[in-house]
Amino acid sequence: MADASDSSFQKATQMAISHPKGDGASNNESLLWNQILETHDSDELVFAMKHVLDIIEVIFFPTTTELHGNFPVSLSQVGYADQKVLYSGHQDKLLELPRIIAAISGKVFCNWFDGVDRHETTMEVLYMIKDYNWDAKLVLAVGAFALSFGEFRLLSELHFTNPVAKAIALLKQFPDTLEFAGILKSKLEAVFLVVKAMLDMTKSVREFYELSHNEYFTAESPEIIAATADIPSAVYWTIRSTVDCASQIMSFKGMGPDLAYLRLSDSWDLSSSAHKLNKIRSQLVEKINLYYRFIEKKKDDERLNVIARVLESSHIDNSKSLKVLFQVNDDDQKMLFDCLHQKLVAIEELRGKIVSLFITDLDIVSEDYLILQQIYPEKLDDYDRVENKYEIVWFPVLDNWTKEKHRLFENIRDQMEWLSVHHPSKVAPQVIRYIRERCNFVKKPLLVVMDTEGKIVHKDATQMFCIWGNQAYPFSLSKEILLWQQSSWTITLLAEGIDQHLPTWIQEGKHICLYGGEDVEWIRSFTRTAKAVARGHGIDLEMLYVGKNRARERVVKKLINVTQREKLSKALEWRLISYFWLRMEKMCFSEPPVAMADQEEVKPEYFSPDNLVFAAPAQHCNPIFSGILKMLSVGSSSKGWAVISGGSESDTLFEADGELLLTALLEHEKWKQTAENYGFVTALEMYYHRLCNELPHCINMILPDTQIKQIYCAACYKPMEKMVMYSCCSDRASFGYDQEN
């Protein structure tokens, strides 16, 4: 019965006739190509090809045969592998083969005896097997040669000891191989080169057709059609090589003493045939290997999809997802390591809990680790609270593990307080692929969250952890959207959990000024002036130094000491300053505010009391996104910057460049009356924006690589020019490596 290979061959045939061997093919090649194709009628006749091929291999290369160079000798024993082939009980499947094999062998012998051209003999053989598929044609033709070759081998070995074999050898005028052993051996070595090439070619063509029936291919698959177009040529040259070898073997018979005069060119012809077959086969094998990789990729895709379906679906609990994630069958199998208590734990510890996978490589930048270092102690201090019912599992992802990398892994792990994968090198490749492709892990650390039902509910909750800490529980994407919808641009959002004094100041209705920079003279002048102006207006102003965006650690630590020693203001410690600005960046790139900001066009608003024109933020209609960008903009200034909040928790923030703000404070007499009508912060902000329009300013903004299309100046609200800056900050150490304090 015809199968998919027939359909694919028909398509390949059409392609081959149109472009045989490419556009540069010679007329002779095109003619030969068409002649070969004309010999193929159908794929209707089938037989047990694998069993026949195994028998052929026993004839050519018995497993107990001793090899001298390329020439096997000694057929006195039957090896175990050969016994399995010869006594397998498949004889009933070979009933129709002796006739066609004998016919092919007879055709080759008669044509050789009659001096028929080798090409013509090859074509006649092809016509004899026109109703077989191309791999079957090879098995039959090579089998016919094996029949003749096997007889030759038996006579060559047995005629010295077996009288029947000796009698047959005499009738066939078989040469005395003891006398001509050296000459015959060199001739047969050339034959065996071709025999091996023929057998390898037959196996490869057979392997190709088995692949073509694979579930991942169809008759229309371009890969199959392309390779099938090369098969007829491979079959032709293999069958022609059987004719060459058969002619060589038959020429040994009847020559007797004349064996020594066999042409040297015969060996060269056979070597050329072997080379040609090996070249054709190498191209076919290359394609076969590509198909195997294609099949493996498809299987890997299926395994990936199975993992994805489990991890992205809800279940009774999270056990099934955890087993898939860690590739275990037993809940009690200890696949995790408790870094705090230095002991192994089972995945059963995670049952019924929110699980956050801290996914990194081994090059963990300290600022990434800082997020968990800031919020995890709160969980340990009050574990009974609902929002603390979660676990963090460090899940390092590498493609290749070495002893050195494993030592580094253990060094980093032992400094953590949460759980870790015990043997990350044993994590299944499909799980690693899921993390890379479905969670988009490249280099930047991720916090992938799985809920209590085993479903991945957030593929990167880093921003949530950083902005809201444990209040973001259960850390799902829907929770993140809800938190943003409930937020407003106030001091509470800006400095949540940063300093213990802030909640008290807010509760007491005090004005709050967060400021920073790296210019000590500006800091001295600004803090003293701000306090004096505030007192003059009857304002209770609290000030807190929070450094700057992308600050230099050594410089900021010195300034912290100055502010505390000279009692200029309170100051955050360096670790919290780093966390404050990291939190700002995470806010900027958190998807919900960016998405909300992109929903509407830029629409500047104007506020004009007493002819003082105030241009409202022209970033986007989303005030949170606008405020975040302005904070990152003014906060990048080395000279100085500040953000001021009024005496109410709901008051929006006023962000300002340090030098312009100091000028506005020094000229407070010019807006004193406005302050009585609109309040201290509003009047200061209005006058500040007037100065922005009158005085020159230079404001820069440093952000990680981003897709934000347009950012506007925090001072004048004009579009900022986008430039590229390459940065290497030696102060930003990697976690897990020794660093100088």
Secondary structure by P-SEA (a helix, b strand, c coil): cccaaaaaaaaaaaaaaaccccccccaaaaaaaaaaaaaccccccccaaaaaaaaaaaaccccccccccccccccccccaaaaaaaaccccccccccaaaaaaaaaaaaaaaaacccaaaaaaaaaaaaccccaaaaaaaaaaaaaaaaaaaaaaaccccccaaaaaaaaaacccccccaaaaaaaaaaaaaaaaaaaaaaaaaaaaaaaaaaccccccccaaaaaaaaaaaaaaaaaaaaaaaaaaaaaaacccccccccccaaaaaaaaaaaaaaaaaaaaaaaaaaaaaaaaaaaaaaaaaaaaaaaaacccccaaaaaaaaacccccccccccccccccccccccccccbbbbbcccccccccccccccccaaaaaaccccccccbbbbbbbbbccccaaaaaaaaaaaaacccccccccccccaaaaaaaaccccccccccbbbbccccccccccaaaaaaacccccccccaaaaaaaaaaccccccccccccccaaaaaaaabbbbbbcccccaaaaaaaaaaaaaaaaaaccbbbbbbbccccccaaaaaaaaaaaaaaccbbbbcaaaaaaaaaaaaaaaaccaaaaaaacccbbbbbbbccccccccccccccaaaaaaaaaaaaaaccccccccccccccbbbbbbcaaaaaaaaaacccaaaaaaaccaaaaaaaaaaaaaacccbbbbbbbccccccbbbbcccccbbbbbbbbbbbcccccccccccc
